Amino acid sequence: MQFDGLVAIIPAWNEEESIGPVVEGLVSAGVPHIIVADNNSTDNTAAVATAAGAQVIHAQQRGYGSACLAALAHVPEHCTAVVFCDGDGADDIRSLSDLTLPILNNQYDLLIGSRLRGSYDKGAMTPPQLFGNKLAAWLMRLLYKVPASDLGPFRCVSTAALKKLEMSDPAFGWTAEMQVKAFRLGLRTAEIPVHGLNRLAGESKISGKLLPVFKAGWAIISTIIKYHRARLPQQQTGNAQLTVLPTSLKAPQNT
């Protein structure tokens, strides 16, 4: 399948052992353009990604959101949708069609892959991750009155919606910022069950480390609270909406 108008963005920091298979998987799936935002890696992430078929751009400012923002500046003008995925191989590319076609077909503006509605390999989500995701989802349900379940990084958004969202968070508040701004603006937002995989290699930059977990958690929670009442420049707010879509993926539940 060829995903005309789709570009994949992969923020990456020291993922030389996994970035190659991730890019190759997207190429094999038919994604026409792949951008890897190398966030000052000290290993061969950039070289491996280039060899696998990606366009590599260098994101000088450290941070998940900074890498995503740097990559967005290089999205070709003809592209109509952006799919975000991580460079560690934890996102199941088998869900690519389910996640992206509703955006490419202009049925939705933002689609989130939810591991909590789907499934995940044993060990793919650590206790701090599960707690943090459930807390963030509960807070979004409370403040925005939507059935949110996950902050899944595997997501697709239209380029038109990105312009309205005016993304700015340079760190781990990025995913939450995208979701809560979409709720505030009344964008057509949906979740779809996906399967979370164990990372292919290396160690998580966050999970299992007390200070990074705290910083990431605070960034996410403070972002959700901040945009609940914050004025969104030059934008008309709308009624928050979040649809739960079915998936064609067959995977074991919470294996």
Secondary structure, DSSP 4 states (H G I P E B T S, - for coil): ---TTEEEEEEESS-TTTHHHHHHHHHHHT-SEEEEEE-S-SSSHHHHHHHHT-EEEE--S-SHHHHHHHHHTT--TT--EEEE--TTS-B-GGGHHHHHHHHHTTS-SEEEEEEEEEEE-TTTS-HHHHHHHHHHHHHHHHHH-S------S-EEEEHHHHHHHT----STTHHHHHHHHHHHHT--EEEEEEEE---SSS--SSTT-HHHHHHHHHHHHHHHHHHHH---TT--------EEPP------TT-
